[in-house]
Amino acid sequence: MSVNYLSDNRGETIAVQIPIEDWKKIKNKYPDVDDIDGELPQWQKDLIDKRLNAISQDPNSIQDIQGLFDELDKEV
């Protein structure tokens, strides 16, 4: 996956662009991804807390973004 980072005039990263085909793969796997602007339901907050706790117990369990992209590429 090709990722482009957009920066402001101070050099701060302000956005990320991905190719449309990769976006389609993400939307296929996560159909509700467009609704991420709204308030999270409590069950999602609880799940995030659970995962953050697991990460704090085992920091090596975190998968980097390239690992996610590789996983998405395998599924299509």
NUMAR-203060 format. One record per atom (N, C-alpha, C): x, y negated, z negated. Coordinates in steps of 0.001 Angstrom, whole numbers, plus 500000, padded with zeros to 6 digits. Layout:
// residues N
XYZ ...
END
This chain:
// residues 76
500850501173500000 500000500000500000 500893498768500000 500575497858500873 501295496593500974 500580495559500114 501307494959499186 500728493964498288 501414492631498522 500621491575498651 501152490220498798 500765489409497571 501737488712497001 501501487863495841 501465486410496296 500464485671495847 500339484265496171 500755483445494954 501532482400495202 502042481560494121 501577480128494297 501493479412493169 501170477993493241 502455477194493462 502352475869493432 503519475035493717 504583475087492621 504281475690491480 505273475889490414 505922477263490484 505486478073491451 506035479416491587 505337480458490727 504237480079490081 503468481006489257 502561481844490146 502553483139489934 501673484010490698 500228483738490294 499378483480491288 497982483138491009 496989484102491651 497471484944492572 496559485874493232 497355487012493869 496635488068494161 497220489222494828 496332489561496015 496937489853497143 496192490286498333 496603491713498660 495600492507499045 495873493864499525 495181494020500874 495669494918501702 495021495143503000 493575495601502826 492726495242503772 491307495566503691 491064497067503630 491871497849504315 491695499309504259 491925499839502850 492900499265502135 493144499668500754 491997499222499853 491465498016500119 490314497541499354 489120498473499553 488915498938500781 487819499866501052 488000501172500276 489233501646500167 489509502868499392 489153502655497926 489543501493497404 489244501182495999 487736501097495807 487035500402496715 485580500277496596 484891501631496724 485444502513497547 484878503847497689 484994504624496374 486131504484495725 486346505198494464 485620504526493299 485542503185493328 484911502402492258 483852501484492868 482668502012493168 481657501234493900 481207499957493194 481341499879491880 480885498702491136 481979497663490948 483086497793491663 484224496895491467 483855495435491722 482886495166492568 482481493787492836 481781493136491647 481334493916490697 480586493393489552 481470493118488341 482771492979488542 483671492845487394 483634491459486751 482931490514487359 482860489172486783 481934489091485568 481014490010485450 480031489954484376 480590490430483041 479791490279482019 480149490733480674 480220492258480647 481235492775479983 481374494219479879 480347494781478904 479743495905479257 478863496561478292 479696497128477135 479051497335476009 479764497790474811 480482499116475035 479891500029475810 480540501328476011 481873501155476734 481953500155477639 483220499917478327 484248499298477379 483805498381476521 484701497797475526 485242498885474598 484355499794474189 484789500895473320 485817501781474025 485578502050475306 486506502870476080 487862502177476224 487851500874476465 489104500115476553 489855500192475229 489143499995474124 489787500090472808 490402501468472592 489676502511473001 490178503881472862 491450504071473691 491438503578474926 492607503737475800 493785502913475300 493531501688474825 494619500876474273 495234501546473053 494400502168472244 494903502895471086 495766504079471528 495310504810472549 496094505940473065 497432505461473622 497427504321474310 498670503774474858 499616503375473728 499068502786472670 499937502390471557 500539503613470876 499817504742470906 500330505988470336 501384506627471234 501225506473472557 502152507068473519 502339506112474705 503239505128474562 503444504147475632 503885504756476962 504436505961476950 504875506612478186 503710507147479016 502493507078478472 501330507597479190 500786506598480219 501345505404480270 500870504382481199 501374504684482602 500471504576483569 500833504767484975 500992503392485616 502082503175486335 502288501879486982 501366501731488189 501282500511488694 500352500214489794 500676501025491042 501953501262491305 502321502055492477 501786503481492342 501792504006491122 501220505327490883 499733505361491204 499022504283490849 497591504191491186 497402504169492694 498211503347493378 498092503262494831 498395504600495482 499409505296494985 499753506614495531 498609507591495334 497967507528494154 496825508396493871 495670508105494833 495409506838495089 494341506465496019 494661506952497427 495925506846497828 496332507306499166 496117508803499328 496328509582498276 496165511041498337 494704511436498537 493788510636498021 492374510989498045 491720510734499391 492325509939500212 491694509600501503 492385510317502639 
END
